[in-house]
Amino acid sequence: QNPSVVKKIVDKCALAARARAAAKKARELTRRKTALDGSGLPGKLADCSIRDPEHAEIFLVEGDSAGGSAKQGRDRQFQAILPLKGKILNVEKARLEKILSNDEIRTIITALGTGIGGDEFKGEKVRYHKIIIMTDADVDGAHIRTLLLTFFFRYMRKLIELGHIYIAQPPLYRIAKGKEEYYAYDEDEREEITKRFGKDGVNIQRYKGLGEMNPDQLWKTTMDPEQRLILQVNIEEAFEADRVFSTLMGDNVEPRRQFIEKNAKYVRNLDV
């Protein structure tokens, strides 16, 4: 007799059914350990030899080209490589069943072995204690990095709290003079090195992406534990982080516009 009430009940039942299906899919993904499902997935895991998570690390690499260089340049003993093709889904705007249908996210969940979200997530089962996001040092790379951090923040936050999430710091410049070469990670460092070399005979190469580095350069600058720079992701103020993620990655345009207008004056080295 009351169609609106009936519709609400039906919608609620449908939502619960979708949630159950998504939870089942998450469980199935978690049961797979090392081997990824190779049926058309855009990137395959090149796993490491070591099985002790405390000494194992995985690089989530932007692009197949850089992924190939990373596979060749890595230390196979303790470094795994998972290439990711393009931008992953913005999980801030998607339901769980859609998230679990995304190939890139599925490969990440399978590789890490933790499950996803709520009771299905088992942080203690993570297969690598260092999960390193390695993207290009440009605006597109920053976007992909933000999408990945949004995913981890929303569905694998415990990994951040446990200190397992890191961000690689690839160089922006290679500066060479004769047989000497240095790598600069920002504009200030480039200027400092250039002044030290002088102007004559100096060759400056700006890296547009990770794929421009050969395996040896990628290892030496970004992957070698003895030389690399990596940033550990920490959540100092979870509620503030939650607010910023919702503002920047959500559907509501107005709060995002206000945030950009308020903080635009702090922008440095804009990449457009």
Kinemage of the C-alpha trace (Angstrom):
@kinemage 1
@onewidth
@group {chain A} dominant
@subgroup {mainchain}
@vectorlist {calphas} color= white
{ca gln a 1} P 0.000 0.000 0.000
{ca asn a 2} L 2.990 2.303 0.395
{ca pro a 3} L 5.214 2.055 -2.720
{ca ser a 4} L 7.881 4.436 -1.372
{ca val a 5} L 8.424 2.280 1.736
{ca val a 6} L 8.549 -0.897 -0.364
{ca lys a 7} L 11.079 0.721 -2.705
{ca lys a 8} L 13.305 1.698 0.238
{ca ile a 9} L 13.190 -1.868 1.579
{ca val a 10} L 14.026 -3.327 -1.841
{ca asp a 11} L 16.889 -0.850 -2.317
{ca lys a 12} L 18.251 -1.685 1.127
{ca cys a 13} L 18.134 -5.408 0.380
{ca ala a 14} L 19.871 -4.852 -2.962
{ca leu a 15} L 22.580 -2.779 -1.266
{ca ala a 16} L 23.126 -5.496 1.345
{ca ala a 17} L 23.367 -8.116 -1.406
{ca arg a 18} L 25.968 -6.046 -3.259
{ca ala a 19} L 27.945 -5.615 -0.039
{ca arg a 20} L 27.903 -9.396 0.560
{ca ala a 21} L 29.041 -10.032 -3.006
{ca ala a 22} L 31.839 -7.482 -2.639
{ca ala a 23} L 32.958 -9.048 0.650
{ca lys a 24} L 33.008 -12.484 -0.992
{ca lys a 25} L 35.115 -11.123 -3.843
{ca ala a 26} L 37.523 -9.589 -1.329
{ca arg a 27} L 37.886 -12.958 0.419
{ca glu a 28} L 38.580 -14.692 -2.895
{ca leu a 29} L 41.262 -12.154 -3.767
{ca thr a 30} L 42.901 -12.580 -0.362
{ca arg a 31} L 43.173 -16.364 -0.751
{ca arg a 32} L 45.447 -15.966 -3.758
{ca lys a 33} L 48.993 -15.623 -2.532
{ca thr a 34} L 51.786 -15.063 -5.026
{ca ala a 35} L 50.478 -15.698 -8.511
{ca leu a 36} L 48.221 -13.065 -10.021
{ca asp a 37} L 45.366 -13.976 -12.298
{ca gly a 38} L 46.969 -13.534 -15.713
{ca ser a 39} L 43.701 -13.406 -17.681
{ca gly a 40} L 44.033 -10.024 -19.308
{ca leu a 41} L 45.353 -8.144 -16.280
{ca pro a 42} L 47.312 -5.031 -17.313
{ca gly a 43} L 50.317 -5.677 -15.080
{ca lys a 44} L 51.919 -8.788 -13.592
{ca leu a 45} L 53.734 -9.127 -10.319
{ca ala a 46} L 57.458 -9.888 -10.516
{ca asp a 47} L 57.817 -11.292 -7.007
{ca cys a 48} L 60.933 -11.395 -4.848
{ca ser a 49} L 62.662 -14.545 -3.587
{ca ile a 50} L 62.504 -13.798 0.128
{ca arg a 51} L 59.357 -14.838 2.007
{ca asp a 52} L 59.903 -12.887 5.230
{ca pro a 53} L 57.633 -9.786 4.966
{ca glu a 54} L 59.892 -7.803 7.290
{ca his a 55} L 62.689 -7.896 4.723
{ca ala a 56} L 60.556 -7.752 1.563
{ca glu a 57} L 59.423 -4.693 -0.364
{ca ile a 58} L 57.169 -4.093 -3.351
{ca phe a 59} L 57.248 -1.186 -5.792
{ca leu a 60} L 53.929 -0.057 -7.280
{ca val a 61} L 55.297 1.414 -10.508
{ca glu a 62} L 53.584 3.838 -12.878
{ca gly a 63} L 53.602 2.462 -16.414
{ca asp a 64} L 54.747 -0.688 -18.192
{ca ser a 65} L 57.930 0.959 -19.507
{ca ala a 66} L 59.178 1.985 -16.067
{ca gly a 67} L 57.921 -1.328 -14.704
{ca gly a 68} L 60.144 -3.150 -17.191
{ca ser a 69} L 63.184 -1.079 -16.207
{ca ala a 70} L 62.418 -1.635 -12.518
{ca lys a 71} L 62.195 -5.406 -13.035
{ca gln a 72} L 65.607 -5.407 -14.730
{ca gly a 73} L 67.264 -3.074 -12.232
{ca arg a 74} L 65.891 -4.459 -8.945
{ca asp a 75} L 67.455 -6.794 -6.428
{ca arg a 76} L 65.345 -9.916 -7.016
{ca gln a 77} L 66.147 -11.234 -3.563
{ca phe a 78} L 63.935 -8.763 -1.690
{ca gln a 79} L 62.312 -6.403 -4.226
{ca ala a 80} L 59.021 -7.174 -5.995
{ca ile a 81} L 57.675 -5.058 -8.870
{ca leu a 82} L 54.020 -4.475 -9.777
{ca pro a 83} L 53.534 -2.232 -12.846
{ca leu a 84} L 50.287 -0.258 -12.904
{ca lys a 85} L 48.813 0.909 -16.185
{ca gly a 86} L 47.468 4.454 -16.081
{ca lys a 87} L 45.412 6.067 -13.333
{ca ile a 88} L 43.628 3.743 -10.914
{ca leu a 89} L 39.993 4.235 -9.960
{ca asn a 90} L 39.156 7.155 -7.666
{ca val a 91} L 37.792 5.104 -4.760
{ca glu a 92} L 36.385 8.209 -3.081
{ca lys a 93} L 33.616 8.220 -5.699
{ca ala a 94} L 33.008 4.475 -6.129
{ca arg a 95} L 31.149 1.675 -4.363
{ca leu a 96} L 33.050 -1.352 -3.104
{ca glu a 97} L 31.772 -3.692 -5.830
{ca lys a 98} L 33.024 -1.281 -8.517
{ca ile a 99} L 36.352 -0.908 -6.723
{ca leu a 100} L 36.814 -4.687 -6.659
{ca ser a 101} L 36.058 -4.870 -10.385
{ca asn a 102} L 38.961 -2.536 -11.206
{ca asp a 103} L 41.907 -4.532 -12.587
{ca glu a 104} L 44.628 -2.348 -11.083
{ca ile a 105} L 43.108 -2.462 -7.605
{ca arg a 106} L 42.512 -6.206 -7.852
{ca thr a 107} L 46.187 -6.803 -8.642
{ca ile a 108} L 47.243 -4.667 -5.657
{ca ile a 109} L 44.902 -6.511 -3.267
{ca thr a 110} L 46.063 -9.897 -4.548
{ca ala a 111} L 49.749 -8.986 -4.374
{ca leu a 112} L 49.571 -7.625 -0.826
{ca gly a 113} L 47.479 -10.534 0.494
{ca thr a 114} L 45.609 -8.524 3.133
{ca gly a 115} L 42.059 -8.379 1.843
{ca ile a 116} L 40.256 -5.064 1.789
{ca gly a 117} L 38.061 -3.046 4.125
{ca gly a 118} L 36.438 -3.836 7.478
{ca asp a 119} L 36.571 -7.379 8.844
{ca glu a 120} L 37.991 -8.708 5.569
{ca phe a 121} L 41.203 -6.709 5.970
{ca lys a 122} L 44.046 -8.547 7.742
{ca gly a 123} L 46.995 -6.157 8.041
{ca glu a 124} L 49.166 -8.737 9.765
{ca lys a 125} L 49.093 -10.878 6.602
{ca val a 126} L 50.731 -8.246 4.402
{ca arg a 127} L 53.446 -9.856 2.282
{ca tyr a 128} L 55.760 -6.823 2.207
{ca his a 129} L 56.624 -4.438 5.031
{ca lys a 130} L 57.664 -1.769 2.546
{ca ile a 131} L 55.043 -0.856 -0.054
{ca ile a 132} L 56.678 1.831 -2.188
{ca ile a 133} L 54.658 3.991 -4.579
{ca met a 134} L 56.942 4.900 -7.492
{ca thr a 135} L 55.457 7.361 -9.995
{ca asp a 136} L 56.811 9.999 -12.365
{ca ala a 137} L 58.031 13.240 -10.785
{ca asp a 138} L 55.399 15.338 -12.597
{ca val a 139} L 51.773 16.380 -12.122
{ca asp a 140} L 50.392 13.146 -13.642
{ca gly a 141} L 52.602 11.107 -11.344
{ca ala a 142} L 51.391 13.137 -8.375
{ca his a 143} L 47.781 12.449 -9.409
{ca ile a 144} L 48.365 8.691 -9.608
{ca arg a 145} L 50.180 8.807 -6.271
{ca thr a 146} L 47.206 10.631 -4.715
{ca leu a 147} L 44.742 8.071 -6.096
{ca leu a 148} L 46.820 5.237 -4.616
{ca leu a 149} L 47.097 6.995 -1.254
{ca thr a 150} L 43.326 7.559 -1.275
{ca phe a 151} L 42.813 3.829 -1.810
{ca phe a 152} L 45.189 2.900 1.012
{ca phe a 153} L 43.684 5.524 3.314
{ca arg a 154} L 40.117 4.325 2.736
{ca tyr a 155} L 40.534 0.557 2.560
{ca met a 156} L 43.966 -0.370 3.972
{ca arg a 157} L 44.531 2.394 6.495
{ca lys a 158} L 46.160 -0.005 8.948
{ca leu a 159} L 49.089 -0.348 6.532
{ca ile a 160} L 49.686 3.399 6.843
{ca glu a 161} L 49.335 3.260 10.627
{ca leu a 162} L 51.854 0.385 10.755
{ca gly a 163} L 54.319 2.427 8.688
{ca his a 164} L 54.309 0.145 5.631
{ca ile a 165} L 53.490 2.752 2.944
{ca tyr a 166} L 56.313 4.735 1.328
{ca ile a 167} L 56.740 7.153 -1.575
{ca ala a 168} L 59.774 6.871 -3.857
{ca gln a 169} L 61.650 10.054 -4.752
{ca pro a 170} L 62.986 9.774 -8.316
{ca pro a 171} L 65.325 12.534 -9.495
{ca leu a 172} L 64.168 15.379 -11.712
{ca tyr a 173} L 67.541 16.029 -13.340
{ca arg a 174} L 70.744 14.306 -14.388
{ca ile a 175} L 73.657 16.752 -14.502
{ca ala a 176} L 76.865 15.625 -16.177
{ca lys a 177} L 80.233 17.192 -16.949
{ca gly a 178} L 82.901 14.984 -18.430
{ca lys a 179} L 82.943 11.733 -16.477
{ca glu a 180} L 81.204 13.254 -13.461
{ca glu a 181} L 77.444 12.977 -13.016
{ca tyr a 182} L 75.019 13.995 -10.304
{ca tyr a 183} L 71.285 13.680 -9.828
{ca ala a 184} L 69.104 16.528 -8.576
{ca tyr a 185} L 65.783 15.872 -6.862
{ca asp a 186} L 64.463 19.442 -6.993
{ca glu a 187} L 65.162 22.839 -8.577
{ca asp a 188} L 67.280 24.110 -5.684
{ca glu a 189} L 69.565 21.091 -5.856
{ca arg a 190} L 69.895 21.488 -9.633
{ca glu a 191} L 70.944 25.126 -9.254
{ca glu a 192} L 73.450 24.253 -6.538
{ca ile a 193} L 75.082 21.495 -8.614
{ca thr a 194} L 75.123 23.642 -11.770
{ca lys a 195} L 76.857 26.490 -9.940
{ca arg a 196} L 79.458 24.065 -8.632
{ca phe a 197} L 80.145 22.694 -12.119
{ca gly a 198} L 80.117 26.044 -13.902
{ca lys a 199} L 78.340 26.647 -17.215
{ca asp a 200} L 80.909 25.288 -19.663
{ca gly a 201} L 80.496 21.709 -20.830
{ca val a 202} L 77.579 20.923 -18.534
{ca asn a 203} L 74.820 18.653 -19.822
{ca ile a 204} L 71.474 18.845 -18.000
{ca gln a 205} L 68.812 16.227 -18.663
{ca arg a 206} L 65.328 16.690 -17.228
{ca tyr a 207} L 63.516 13.414 -16.712
{ca lys a 208} L 59.945 13.562 -17.991
{ca gly a 209} L 59.209 10.126 -16.578
{ca leu a 210} L 60.636 7.032 -14.926
{ca gly a 211} L 60.747 5.309 -18.313
{ca glu a 212} L 63.534 7.659 -19.460
{ca met a 213} L 65.947 6.076 -16.993
{ca asn a 214} L 67.679 2.834 -17.854
{ca pro a 215} L 67.591 -0.012 -15.283
{ca asp a 216} L 70.975 0.917 -13.825
{ca gln a 217} L 70.007 4.585 -13.358
{ca leu a 218} L 66.647 3.653 -11.827
{ca trp a 219} L 68.364 1.316 -9.368
{ca lys a 220} L 71.076 3.796 -8.462
{ca thr a 221} L 68.797 6.823 -7.959
{ca thr a 222} L 65.475 5.438 -6.752
{ca met a 223} L 65.635 1.787 -5.683
{ca asp a 224} L 69.007 1.092 -4.046
{ca pro a 225} L 68.449 1.111 -0.236
{ca glu a 226} L 71.987 2.447 0.214
{ca gln a 227} L 71.413 5.552 -1.937
{ca arg a 228} L 67.692 6.171 -2.507
{ca leu a 229} L 65.377 8.689 -0.893
{ca ile a 230} L 61.966 7.392 0.206
{ca leu a 231} L 59.302 9.083 2.301
{ca gln a 232} L 57.318 7.131 4.886
{ca val a 233} L 53.608 7.979 4.904
{ca asn a 234} L 52.300 8.714 8.407
{ca ile a 235} L 48.857 9.679 9.655
{ca glu a 236} L 49.499 12.182 12.418
{ca glu a 237} L 46.022 13.666 12.395
{ca ala a 238} L 43.629 11.094 10.965
{ca phe a 239} L 40.535 13.296 11.100
{ca glu a 240} L 42.252 16.161 9.265
{ca ala a 241} L 43.607 13.748 6.666
{ca asp a 242} L 40.117 12.300 6.251
{ca arg a 243} L 38.668 15.774 5.702
{ca val a 244} L 41.277 16.709 3.090
{ca phe a 245} L 40.848 13.435 1.184
{ca ser a 246} L 37.072 13.932 1.095
{ca thr a 247} L 37.467 17.537 -0.050
{ca leu a 248} L 39.953 16.881 -2.836
{ca met a 249} L 38.800 13.474 -4.103
{ca gly a 250} L 35.025 13.489 -3.492
{ca asp a 251} L 32.010 14.398 -5.651
{ca asn a 252} L 31.242 17.747 -4.018
{ca val a 253} L 32.848 20.455 -6.178
{ca glu a 254} L 32.289 23.531 -3.993
{ca pro a 255} L 34.481 22.517 -0.989
{ca arg a 256} L 37.253 21.551 -3.441
{ca arg a 257} L 37.044 24.944 -5.165
{ca gln a 258} L 37.206 26.738 -1.806
{ca phe a 259} L 40.211 24.639 -0.740
{ca ile a 260} L 42.088 25.447 -3.970
{ca glu a 261} L 41.319 29.172 -3.730
{ca lys a 262} L 42.443 29.266 -0.100
{ca asn a 263} L 45.701 27.371 -0.686
{ca ala a 264} L 46.665 28.486 -4.213
{ca lys a 265} L 49.019 31.146 -2.848
{ca tyr a 266} L 51.192 28.421 -1.305
{ca val a 267} L 51.840 26.641 -4.621
{ca arg a 268} L 55.463 26.433 -5.781
{ca asn a 269} L 56.911 25.013 -9.037
{ca leu a 270} L 53.523 24.558 -10.728
{ca asp a 271} L 53.609 21.886 -13.461
{ca val a 272} L 51.041 22.642 -16.190
